[in-house]
């Protein structure tokens, strides 16, 4: 990841614009950057749902690519099964991690 100046806004990295060189005439007050309200942050459940959807979509894309690019029907079936299994395992791992994090937060 490149090291650029910026900040997270609603779960996304926003790169701060590079200031153009200015001539110094008189000191000016810097405008206060507009920030998102704290309530606009996505909940854990929303993030988990979004991540699960992205995993499902990625697995589906792999399966579709395998169908179009690789060999025989048997090969396609093998790839589909392997991709689905990997997606299911990844989803289980994400859900397990989320549940562990949720339990840790509730203990506090």
N, C-alpha and C positions, 0 to 999 in steps of 0.2 A: 504494500500500500504506500502510495507516495505521501510524503509528509507535507501537507498543505494546511494553511490556517483555515479554521472553520469551527463549526459547532454542530451538535446533533439537534435536530428539530423534528419532533414526532417520529423518532426512530430512524431518521435519515441524516447523513452527513451533508451539511451545506457549506460549500467553500466560500470563505470570505473573499470579496473582490480585492484584487491588488490595487492599492491606492496609486493614483497617477501622481508623478512628481508635481508639486505645486510651488509657486513662488510665495514666499512668506511676506505678507503685507501686514496683517494684523491677526492676532490670535482669535480664532473662532471657536465657539462651543461645538463640540461634536454632537451630532444627533444621537439620541438614545435609540438603539436598535429595537425594533418591534419584536417581542417574544411571544411565542405561543402560550396560551394559558395552560397551567398545570393540568387542568381537567381534560385537556385535549389529548393527553398521552394515552396510547392504547393500553387496554387492560391485559393482564397475563393471558386470559382466555382468548382475547382477540389475537394476540401474537401467536399463541399456540395454534389456533385455527388457521391463521394466515400461513404459518410455517408448514402445517400439515398439507394444506392445499398446494403449496409450492412443491413439496416432496411428491405428492401424487402427480402433479403436472410434469415434473421432471422424469419420473418413472414412465409415465405415459409417452413422453417424447422419446425416451430411450427405446421403449418397445416399438414405437412407430418407426424409428430410424432402423432398428434391427430388421423389421419386416421389409423395408424398402431396399436395404443395402446388402444384406447378407444371405447367402446360399439357399439351401433347400428348405422345404416346409418343416422338416424335422429340426433343422438348425434354428429356424424362426421360433418354433415352440420352445426349444431349450433356452433361447435368449429371453423370450417372454417370461418364462418361469423364473429364471435367474434374476431378471430385473424386478419382477413383482416381489420376490422373496427379499431382495436387497431393500426395496422400498418399504416393505412391511417391517423389516428389522430396524431400519433407520427411524421409522415412525414410532416404533415401540421404544427405541432409545430416547427420542425426543420427549415422548410422553412420560417416561420414567424420570428423566432429568427434571422435567417441569414439576412433576409431583414431588420430587425430593426438594426442589427449591421452594415450592409452596409450603411444604411441611416445615422447612427451616424458617421461613418467614412467619409462620403462625406461632412458632415457639418463642419468638422474640417478644 
